[in-house]
Amino acid sequence: MIRSLVFVLALASSALSQTPDCPQQVAKTLPGQVITGTWKPCGTPTIIVDGQTIGTDKTGCPEFILVIPPTEIAVPMPGANTKVVRYGRSPIELITFECVEERSLFFGPTGHCKRKDHSIVAALDRLATVACNTGGN
């Protein structure tokens, strides 16, 4: 009974201290991701996108690579006296590829993966944690 009462009071205190001007939040970073589509046979063993090696254990050419950058989300942090603000946006990139086949007199048919198209398909907000105003306002 006492634990329940303490818990309810803690929740009420947190709710009372949270105002629209100070939502008691912090920014939590989510890691970026690289997602590849289906791999088609081709002679290229690896592809490097933005410094990241893709497909070291595969040979061929992916239909696409989707590059999702790190981003932040706002998470509640009671008593933090902070809020989350947007300071920028990061693009989500879609890169498509095609296998270009070449014929060589000595080596026969070979192929390499060639970037076909590159587009920005969306953007993610970048968030930062800032202190709420502690003045009389």
Secondary structure, DSSP 8 states (H G I E B T S, - for coil): -HHHHHHHHHHHHHHHH-BTTB--EEEEEE--EEEE--EE--S---EEETTEEE-TT--SEESEEEEE--EEEEEE-TT--EEEEEEEEEEEEEEEEEEEEEEETTTEEEEEEEEEEEEEEEEEEEEEEEE---S--
